[in-house]
Each structure stands twice: as C-alpha cells, then as structure tokens.
Amino acid sequence: MPPLPHSLLSRTLRPFLFCLLATVALLTPALAETLLGHCVGVADGDTCTLLLTDDAGGKRTEKIRFHGIDAPESHQAYGKAAKKFVSDLIYDKDIRVEVQTRDKYGRLVGKIYVGDTFVNPERYSSYDITKLTGISNEDVEGAPTIDK
C-alpha cells in the first residue's frame, strides 16, 4: 500500500489531535489546582467541607476527601474518634488543598495543609492514633490502619 499523501494525513489526524489536546487541557488544571478556604465542616475521618470565596466575594462550598486515607465512617466502629481527630486538626481553620483528582461521588480529593503543616491523617502512625484515642488496632479485629 502506498503511503498517504501529507495533506490527507494532516486532515485525518488534525481532528484527533485537537480532541486529544483539548481533553488534556481541560483535565490538567483541575488536577493541579490549589484551593484556599476555611474548613466549615468535618463529615468523618477523611472528608471535610471547605468554604471558598471567589474574587467577586461569592461563596461556595466543596466537599474534600483526604488523599491517601480511608477512615471509618462516623457510624462505624471508631468513626467518632476518627472524626474528632480530624476536627481537632482542621475544623474552623484556614486550610490549603492541593487537589489530586475528583472521586466518583464528585468530591475533590486532595492533600490538606494548615499553614505549612501537612495534616492528612496518613502522616500519623497507629501509635499517634492510639495515644490520642486510647484505641489500638490490635484491640479490634479487622480495624483499619493508616501506617505507611
């Protein structure tokens, strides 16, 4: 089969390349975004609500899921302790979120900072959790761990 003429190849690939570049351009800013806001709620040990204010003074909230952690839900064993632990770290504080992605529920997933301090629960060992809550993973069969 003879090679395709340059003009035909260009006309064939141009729409494909345009769509590919447009997709990359649309997705990249969302994944590299950094948000500054105020924590107005903590749902459980791995989800909070961030109040954002835009340049025009408009306000909106975003649900933020902690990157790298799956804490117990509030109604599960030790869920209240996980929620209190996270609340003590970030509730009613200005926080910075380095957005990583969006999850299947539409929440942003990100790394959370208070000032320059990285506060995602993944940075705390089971020893720290035991010291703060009096609960050890060895105390509960199947208890989650956040050791890295």
C-alpha positions in Angstrom: 0.0 0.0 0.0 1.5 3.4 -1.0 2.0 6.0 1.8 -0.8 8.5 2.4 -0.2 12.0 0.9 0.8 14.5 3.5 -2.3 16.6 3.1 -4.6 13.6 3.6 -2.7 12.5 6.7 -2.9 16.0 8.1 -6.7 16.3 7.5 -7.2 12.9 9.1 -5.1 13.4 12.2 -5.9 17.1 12.9 -9.3 16.4 14.5 -7.9 13.6 16.6 -5.0 15.7 17.8 -7.3 18.6 18.5 -9.6 16.5 20.7 -6.7 14.9 22.5 -5.1 18.3 23.3 -8.4 19.8 24.3 -9.0 16.9 26.7 -5.6 17.2 28.3 -6.0 21.0 28.6 -9.4 20.6 30.3 -8.3 17.9 32.8 -4.9 19.3 33.7 -5.9 22.5 35.6 -8.4 20.6 37.8 -5.7 18.1 38.9 -3.1 20.8 39.5 -5.4 23.2 41.3 -4.7 24.6 44.8 -7.6 25.8 46.8 -7.5 28.2 49.8 -10.5 28.3 52.1 -12.0 27.8 55.6 -13.0 24.4 56.9 -16.6 24.7 57.9 -17.4 21.0 58.5 -15.9 17.6 59.1 -18.1 14.7 58.0 -15.9 11.9 59.2 -12.2 10.9 59.4 -11.5 11.5 55.8 -13.9 14.1 54.5 -14.4 17.8 55.2 -16.3 20.8 53.8 -14.3 23.8 52.5 -15.8 27.3 52.2 -14.3 29.1 49.3 -14.6 32.8 48.4 -14.1 34.0 44.9 -12.6 37.3 43.8 -16.0 38.9 43.5 -16.9 37.9 47.1 -19.2 35.0 46.1 -19.1 32.0 48.3 -19.4 28.3 47.6 -18.5 25.0 49.4 -16.7 22.0 48.2 -16.5 18.5 49.8 -12.9 17.5 50.1 -11.8 13.9 50.6 -8.4 13.3 52.1 -5.9 11.9 49.6 -4.4 8.5 50.7 -6.7 7.6 53.6 -9.9 5.6 54.1 -11.0 6.3 57.6 -14.0 4.6 59.3 -17.4 6.3 58.6 -19.0 8.1 61.6 -21.4 5.3 62.2 -18.7 2.6 62.1 -16.5 1.4 64.9 -14.1 4.2 65.9 -15.7 6.5 63.4 -16.4 9.1 66.0 -12.8 9.0 67.2 -11.6 9.5 63.7 -13.9 12.4 63.1 -12.8 14.1 66.4 -9.1 13.5 65.5 -9.6 15.3 62.1 -11.8 18.0 63.6 -9.2 18.9 66.1 -6.7 19.3 63.3 -8.7 21.4 60.7 -12.1 22.5 61.8 -12.7 26.3 61.8 -9.2 26.8 60.4 -8.0 28.2 57.1 -6.7 25.4 55.0 -5.0 24.8 51.7 -5.9 21.9 49.5 -3.7 20.6 46.7 -6.3 18.9 44.5 -5.3 15.5 43.1 -8.5 14.4 41.4 -12.2 14.1 41.8 -13.8 10.9 43.1 -16.8 9.0 41.8 -19.1 11.0 44.2 -17.9 14.3 42.8 -15.8 15.2 45.8 -12.4 16.7 45.3 -9.5 14.5 46.6 -6.6 16.4 47.9 -3.7 16.9 50.3 -4.6 19.2 53.2 -2.4 21.8 54.8 -2.9 24.2 57.7 -0.2 26.8 57.1 2.8 24.9 56.0 1.8 21.8 58.0 0.7 18.7 56.1 -2.2 17.3 58.1 -3.6 14.4 56.1 -4.2 11.6 58.6 -1.8 9.4 56.5 1.1 11.2 58.2 0.1 9.9 61.6 1.1 6.4 62.7 -1.1 4.0 64.6 1.0 4.9 67.7 -0.2 8.5 67.4 -3.8 7.4 67.0 -3.6 5.1 70.0 -2.0 7.9 72.1 -4.8 10.3 71.1 -7.8 8.0 71.3 -6.7 5.1 73.6 -7.7 2.7 70.8 -5.2 0.3 69.3 -5.6 -1.6 66.0 -4.7 -4.8 68.0 -7.8 -4.2 70.1 -10.2 -4.7 67.2 -10.2 -7.5 64.7 -10.2 -6.0 61.1 -9.6 -2.4 62.3 -8.2 -0.2 59.6 -4.6 1.1 59.8 -3.1 4.3 58.5 0.5 3.2 58.9 2.6 3.8 55.7 
